[in-house]
Amino acid sequence: MAHLFFIFNLCIGEAVAASTTNATSSGRQEGWVSSPNGRGTFDIIWGSLLTIFLCTWTSLHLNIPSLHEKYLHRWFRKLRWMVQAIMAPEFIVGFATGQKVEARKSVEKWKNSGYQQWKMRHGFYANMGGFVLQPRDSQPFPVNSNQLHYLVTRGYTPFPPITEKEIWDKSKQDRFQKALTLLQTGWFVLQCLGRAIQHLPVTTLELATFGFVFCTFASYYQWSDKPLDVESPTIIEIQKSTKEILIEAGNGPKASKPYSHTPLDFVDDQSPSWLTEIQPHLRFKMGPRERPLPRFTNDKFPVIGASPDAIFLFIIILAYCCIHFIAWNFDFPTHVERIIWRVGCVTIVATTFIFLACETYQDGHRVGRWSRWYLRIFPKNPVHIARVSTMEKKRREMEFIPFWEIVVMSPVTVMYTVARTYIVVEVFVSLRSLPSGAFDSVQWSNFIPHF
């Protein structure tokens, strides 16, 4: 074993030594480059991956797990979302924006009912599964802000006596982790800016990491009032049973039919969601199968509507996509890789805009925007009112993801996934051959004024 270890180290040493002197006539460095006189391949990879890991680990504000869920399941869920954040960080910003919009709407709703103490943190906490209802002789289940509002305003339970500070005390916001993340991301961004100012080459890996940091800070901002890694919810016990609540709700079209997620679906059914609706529709067997749901899933499609947050999200997504275009004329190892990178960038932008267009149209049906605009344009005569009624019926039928959107979005999703996968792979593959200047360090002394 010792001989094999010696031979392995000898081979590695020879490979590294060869790579440090393997500069081509075109001014490129081939293979693995060590870092005795500047930065090397390991420095580039380590700095980028450390930044991505810290940003992902500290920025993902997932919903509260179920009461008796094992730690391993929670860990794998966060790992899966970390991978999704790396593959599509702009969609994480979309989820965060949608959750912020819903929390703000809950504040308006509660304040209109006279509960001025309901704040944004209450809205985030409720919608992430922070309140679990324990009816008499019934199984407990989480309730969101709308469902809790229904219970409180109808006298089933008093207003939950939990303050903003108590909610934030449940958060696992580690100041050391946040400080370490800010220091690492700040240093990384400063390095990229320094290289750009001194006209030193930036690798595609560093460029992709810069875009990831950009989306991470946008997620930080949108989730600034959402607690992080809360493990135990607040239990609300009531004297009524689930059956009594449904009976007292009457024979409404939603209260009288079987529920899909929780018994309070007639108040808010938490749809549409990928795990609980789209995957079963596509015959995928994933996600929580218990009913009522033991926890709120993290992938509810955001209903943002026409708001400043929608403009913010559009700007963030557009800026993130444009960051990849910076590498349009980068010095790739081969001409073919540069062409495929360009095609991938255009594909990501095109598919993202198609997705936004489809979701904007469908979102308008979910919130009734198109019917309101129709009434503003046309007079309120009986014919138009009847047409609006038909539109409202269509809207209710289209709250679930319609068939046309699945047909359109399936190839769009495949195209986006292929393009995004290529970019993720290429940022590492292109490290095999880099311009010699990519290994030069930033001369920080040049930024100091000399007198």
Buried (B, 14 or more C-beta within 10 A) or exposed (E): EEEEEEEEEEEEEEBBEEBBEBBEEEEBBBBBBBBEEBBBBEBBBEBBEBBBBBBBBBBBBBBBBBBEBEEEEBEEBBEEBBEBBBBBBBBBBBBBBBBBBBBBBBBEBBEEEEBEEBBBBBBBBBBBBBBBBEBEEBBBBBBBBBBBBBBBBEEBBEBBEBEBEEBBEBBEEBEEBBEBBBEBBEEBBEBBEBBEEBEBBBBBBBBBBBBBBBBBBBBBBBBEBBBBBBEEBBEBEBEBBBEBBBEEBEEEEBBEEEBBBBBBBBBBBBBBBBBBBBBBEEEEEEBBEEBBBBBBBBBBBBBBBEBEBBEBBBEBBBBBBEBBBBBEEBBBBEEEBBEBBBEBBBBBBBBBBBBBEBBBBBBBBBBBBBBEEEBEEEEEEEEBEEBBEEBBEEBBEBBBBBEEBEEBBEEBBEBBEEBBEBBBEBBBBBBEBBBBBBBBBBEEEEEEEEE
